[in-house]
Amino acid sequence: MDTLSALAHGFSIALTFENLGLALIGCFLGTIIGALPGLGPSNGVAILIPLAFTLGLPATPALILLTSVYYGAMYGGRISSILLNIPGDEPALMTTLDGYPMAKKGMAGEALALSGIASFVGAFFATWGLVFLAPQLVKVALLFGPAEYFALFALAFATLGGIASKNQAKAALAAGLGLGIAMIGVDGQTGVPRFSFGEVHLYDGIDFLVAIVGLFALSEVFIFLEHRGTEKATGDASGVKLGRLTPPMSMLKQTTPTMARSTVLGFLAGVLPGAGASLGSFISYSVEKRLVDKEGTFGTGDPRGVAAPEAGNNAAAGGALVPMLALGVPGSGTTAVLLAMLLALNITPGPLLFTNNPDVVWGLIAALFIGNLMLLVMNIPMVSLFVRVLLVPPRYLMPAVAMISFVGIYGISGSTFDLLVMVLFGVLGWILRKLEVPLVPVILGVLLGNQMEANLRRAMTISDGDWSTLVASPLSIGLWLFAFFGFILPIVGGRFFRPKLPRMASEADPD
């Protein structure tokens, strides 16, 4: 009953005019961002972080806005996947397999509505999982010492690539780069500047908000500038006929067991540090195909092939918040960006969050329920409006992204030096994306590097330099084994878990 009373207190916080308005704005903007191919939830949240600071929002309203954007972007990713065969982001890849064939059959409206309902089911029950699992995980986290926390951070890095990763070596390289960036600044133990090259602005280290906005938002602008005038049209939704906007009852009955199974699988995938919505989507589709596709209809426009990945990736989005709030370890790329927002607000996620900041955490969880309901109500009648977003040329969007980035970061720090650092990170992000090196491990390294180093040094100090203390407890041994197998298994058998991916826009059928 303590949990339910705390949740009721959270609703009393979330059900204010300001917070409801921010949730509505976040859901609307998130759906638009998710619908635009290439942006996705990580970029969307990173772009709007400076806006939240510019508006001077307190902690709870700011997090309500950004998590609503997160959930909205997970919803919106299905729009371009179904209508154009172009995934809005990686978790939406699997939706194209059956969503686009349904659209070609004249069932685009039904596919969009079904995906919206599946997204609601996945996110709704995953939020209940967050309500009951996170406080229990907090009790386990209280058993952690410095050695166990170091192993937990190592686990987050080891599993970051996950089954969806194309190249574990590149993920490891990116994580190493992030840890190196985290070392910049004054050494917390000796007081000696490291890697600052005599620049006093670097004595405090690299501001992770500057790094995040540069890597995600500005790199997107540089990618656009690189292809200026030469990019090919990614698709045209102007001639798409939506048809019926509500799925028939027979379709809902057929897909209900699929949504239930995929919600459970997606939530479990999201709770694993580093796995995230991509793994939830892939696993849900793969398992459902093996279980129910007796007639080989998956890939030809089967509604269950739309419901499975949508329920799975939205359940994983909710599940990824569990380790972030309870342990301070992000479960996905977007939650890594949200973690940076919490730290910037001087709120430390982890075991004491539920005790020290109950208003923030329970208000946030209550807002997730409200935002999820808003998205369901908004996405079905306003589908035709969101479809028109696909017609907006990038040349109008990218200047707005750049303006929000520069004004927001300058508003936070008031330092032109931070603007130069942000541009450098934008160039770095552009180069890494050209080399197909993932950006999320870099951000995770910047966020967790100092904590990882501090816990390692603390463990060494307590044990008088004995390295065996890192594997001295059953909990730390279990975490190291989990980290080892989490890194090795995707390399050895990842291809067996990855279904055949859909073709990209450049390879799509001309009709």
NUBALUM-386632 format. One line per 10 residues: for each residue y, x, z of C-alpha. Coordinates in steps of 0.2 Angstrom, whole numbers. Last residue first. Layout:
BEGIN
Y X Z; ... .
***
This chain:
BEGIN
10 28 -280; 11 47 -282; -3 50 -270; 2 62 -257; 1 81 -259; 19 84 -256; 20 72 -242; 6 80 -232; -13 76 -234; -22 68 -220 .
-31 79 -208; -50 80 -208; -55 77 -190; -53 91 -178; -66 92 -164; -79 103 -174; -65 114 -180; -61 118 -161; -78 126 -158; -76 144 -156 .
-57 146 -155; -54 130 -146; -68 135 -134; -60 152 -129; -43 147 -122; -49 132 -111; -65 142 -107; -55 156 -99; -42 145 -91; -55 134 -83 .
-64 149 -77; -48 155 -69; -44 138 -61; -61 137 -54; -60 155 -47; -43 150 -39; -50 135 -31; -65 144 -24; -54 157 -16; -53 176 -17 .
-50 177 -36; -32 183 -36; -35 191 -19; -45 204 -28; -29 212 -34; -27 220 -16; -9 226 -15; -7 223 3; -15 206 2; 1 196 7 .
12 207 -4; 1 206 -19; 0 187 -17; 19 186 -16; 21 198 -31; 10 186 -41; 19 171 -35; 36 178 -39; 30 183 -57; 23 166 -61 .
39 158 -54; 50 169 -65; 39 166 -81; 37 147 -79; 52 141 -88; 55 155 -101; 36 156 -104; 34 137 -106; 49 138 -119; 40 152 -129 .
23 142 -127; 32 127 -135; 39 136 -150; 23 137 -160; 22 152 -172; 21 146 -190; 29 161 -197; 44 151 -204; 44 141 -188; 46 158 -178 .
60 163 -189; 69 147 -187; 66 147 -168; 73 165 -168; 89 160 -178; 91 145 -166; 89 157 -151; 102 168 -158; 114 153 -160; 110 148 -142 .
115 165 -136; 131 164 -146; 135 147 -137; 130 154 -120; 143 168 -123; 156 155 -127; 154 149 -109; 160 132 -102; 142 131 -95; 137 113 -97 .
151 107 -108; 149 122 -119; 130 117 -121; 134 99 -125; 148 102 -137; 137 115 -147; 121 105 -147; 129 88 -150; 139 95 -165; 124 103 -172 .
113 87 -171; 128 77 -179; 129 90 -193; 110 88 -196; 110 69 -197; 122 66 -212; 114 79 -223; 97 73 -218; 99 57 -229; 97 40 -220 .
84 30 -230; 70 33 -216; 82 24 -204; 80 8 -215; 62 7 -208; 69 6 -190; 79 -10 -195; 64 -18 -203; 54 -15 -187; 67 -24 -177 .
57 -39 -172; 41 -29 -168; 49 -13 -161; 61 -21 -148; 49 -32 -137; 36 -18 -136; 49 -4 -134; 58 -14 -120; 41 -16 -111; 38 2 -112 .
56 5 -105; 53 -6 -90; 37 2 -85; 44 20 -88; 59 15 -78; 48 11 -63; 41 29 -65; 58 37 -65; 64 27 -50; 49 33 -41 .
52 51 -45; 71 51 -42; 72 40 -27; 57 50 -19; 66 66 -20; 61 77 -5; 44 69 -2; 38 65 -19; 45 81 -26; 36 92 -12 .
20 94 -21; 28 100 -37; 44 97 -47; 59 107 -41; 75 97 -43; 91 108 -45; 97 97 -60; 94 111 -72; 76 112 -64; 73 94 -69 .
80 96 -86; 69 111 -89; 54 101 -84; 59 88 -96; 58 101 -110; 41 106 -104; 36 88 -103; 40 87 -122; 29 102 -126; 14 95 -116 .
6 94 -99; 20 103 -90; 16 112 -74; 27 108 -59; 11 102 -49; 14 84 -46; 28 79 -57; 23 90 -72; 4 88 -69; 6 69 -70 .
19 68 -84; 6 73 -97; -4 57 -93; 10 46 -99; 11 55 -116; -8 56 -117; -8 37 -115; 4 36 -130; -6 48 -140; -23 38 -137 .
-16 21 -139; -8 26 -156; -24 36 -161; -36 22 -158; -26 7 -164; -23 14 -182; -41 18 -185; -46 2 -177; -36 -7 -190; -47 0 -204 .
-37 5 -219; -49 15 -230; -50 31 -218; -62 22 -207; -72 10 -216; -88 20 -216; -100 5 -212; -105 11 -195; -88 16 -190; -89 10 -172 .
-94 25 -160; -92 41 -171; -75 34 -178; -69 30 -161; -73 47 -154; -64 56 -168; -49 44 -167; -47 46 -148; -50 65 -148; -37 68 -162 .
-24 57 -154; -26 63 -136; -26 81 -142; -10 79 -151; -3 69 -136; -4 84 -124; -16 98 -121; -5 111 -112; -11 106 -94; -25 93 -94 .
-17 76 -89; -13 71 -107; -31 73 -112; -37 62 -98; -24 49 -103; -29 49 -121; -47 47 -117; -44 32 -106; -32 24 -117; -43 27 -132 .
-57 17 -124; -46 2 -120; -37 2 -137; -54 2 -146; -61 -12 -135; -45 -22 -140; -46 -18 -159; -58 -32 -165; -50 -45 -154; -32 -40 -160 .
-38 -41 -178; -45 -58 -175; -29 -64 -167; -19 -60 -182; -7 -45 -182; 12 -50 -182; 25 -44 -194; 17 -52 -210; 23 -43 -226; 32 -26 -224 .
35 -24 -242; 40 -6 -246; 52 -3 -260; 66 5 -250; 53 16 -240; 56 31 -251; 47 48 -247; 49 66 -243; 62 69 -257; 61 87 -262 .
72 100 -254; 82 111 -266; 100 106 -262; 100 114 -245; 82 120 -241; 88 134 -230; 102 124 -222; 89 111 -217; 78 124 -208; 94 131 -200 .
98 113 -193; 80 111 -186; 82 129 -178; 98 122 -170; 88 108 -161; 72 116 -155; 74 134 -152; 93 133 -148; 92 118 -138; 78 125 -128 .
85 142 -125; 102 136 -120; 93 124 -108; 83 139 -101; 98 149 -96; 94 167 -100; 95 178 -85; 108 179 -71; 112 197 -75; 114 192 -94 .
132 188 -93; 135 206 -86; 129 214 -102; 124 232 -98; 108 231 -109; 102 216 -98; 84 221 -100; 81 222 -81; 95 222 -68; 90 230 -51 .
90 218 -36; 73 225 -30; 64 208 -27; 73 195 -38; 75 208 -52; 92 204 -60; 91 197 -78; 79 196 -92; 61 194 -87; 60 176 -93 .
63 183 -111; 47 193 -109; 38 178 -103; 43 168 -118; 38 182 -130; 21 183 -121; 19 164 -123; 23 165 -142; 11 179 -145; -3 169 -136 .
1 154 -147; 0 165 -162; -17 172 -157; -23 154 -154; -20 149 -172; -21 131 -179; -19 123 -162; -25 105 -160; -40 110 -149; -28 116 -136 .
-14 129 -139; -7 128 -122; -24 129 -113; -22 148 -109; -3 146 -104; -6 132 -92; -21 140 -85; -11 156 -82; 1 145 -72; -13 138 -62 .
-20 155 -58; -3 161 -52; -2 145 -42; -19 149 -34; -14 166 -30; 2 161 -21; -6 147 -11; -12 130 -16; -20 118 -4; -4 107 -5 .
-8 105 -23; -23 94 -18; -12 82 -9; 0 81 -23; -14 77 -35; -17 61 -25; 2 56 -27; 0 60 -46; -16 49 -48; -10 32 -42 .
7 30 -51; 3 41 -66; -13 31 -69; -2 15 -69; 9 24 -82; -6 28 -92; -10 9 -92; 7 5 -99; 8 19 -111; -9 16 -120 .
-7 -3 -120; 11 -2 -127; 6 11 -140; -8 -1 -146; 4 -16 -147; 16 -5 -157; 2 1 -168; -3 -17 -171; 14 -22 -176; 16 -7 -188 .
-1 -11 -196; 3 -29 -198; 19 -26 -206; 12 -13 -218; -2 -25 -223; 1 -25 -242; -15 -15 -246; -5 0 -248; 2 -2 -230; -16 -3 -224 .
-20 13 -233; -5 21 -225; -11 16 -207; -29 21 -209; -27 40 -210; -9 41 -207; -11 37 -189; -21 53 -187; -5 63 -190; 5 54 -178 .
2 66 -164; 9 80 -175; 26 72 -178; 34 59 -189; 18 60 -200; 22 57 -218; 10 44 -227; 26 35 -232; 24 18 -223; 11 21 -210 .
16 39 -205; 34 35 -207; 34 22 -194; 20 29 -183; 32 42 -175; 43 29 -168; 32 24 -153; 30 42 -147; 49 44 -150; 52 29 -139 .
42 36 -125; 51 52 -125; 68 44 -128; 65 33 -113; 60 49 -103; 77 56 -108; 87 41 -103; 78 38 -86; 79 57 -83; 98 56 -84 .
99 40 -74; 89 48 -60; 98 65 -59; 116 59 -60; 124 57 -78; 140 68 -82; 141 61 -99; 141 79 -106; 126 83 -96; 116 69 -104 .
123 74 -121; 117 92 -118; 99 85 -115; 100 74 -130; 95 87 -143; 80 93 -132; 73 76 -130; 73 73 -148; 66 90 -153; 52 87 -141 .
49 69 -146; 47 72 -165; 60 79 -177; 50 83 -193; 49 66 -201; 62 53 -194; 53 39 -186; 52 48 -169; 71 50 -169; 74 32 -173 .
62 26 -159; 69 38 -147; 87 32 -150; 82 14 -147; 71 18 -132; 85 29 -125; 98 16 -127; 88 3 -119; 83 14 -104; 101 19 -102 .
107 1 -102; 93 -3 -89; 99 12 -78; 117 7 -79; 114 -12 -75; 102 -8 -61; 84 -12 -61; 78 6 -60; 83 9 -41; 75 -8 -35 .
60 -4 -47; 58 13 -38; 58 4 -21; 44 -7 -28; 34 9 -33; 36 16 -16; 29 -1 -9; 15 1 -21; 11 18 -16; 12 15 3 .
0 0 0 .
***
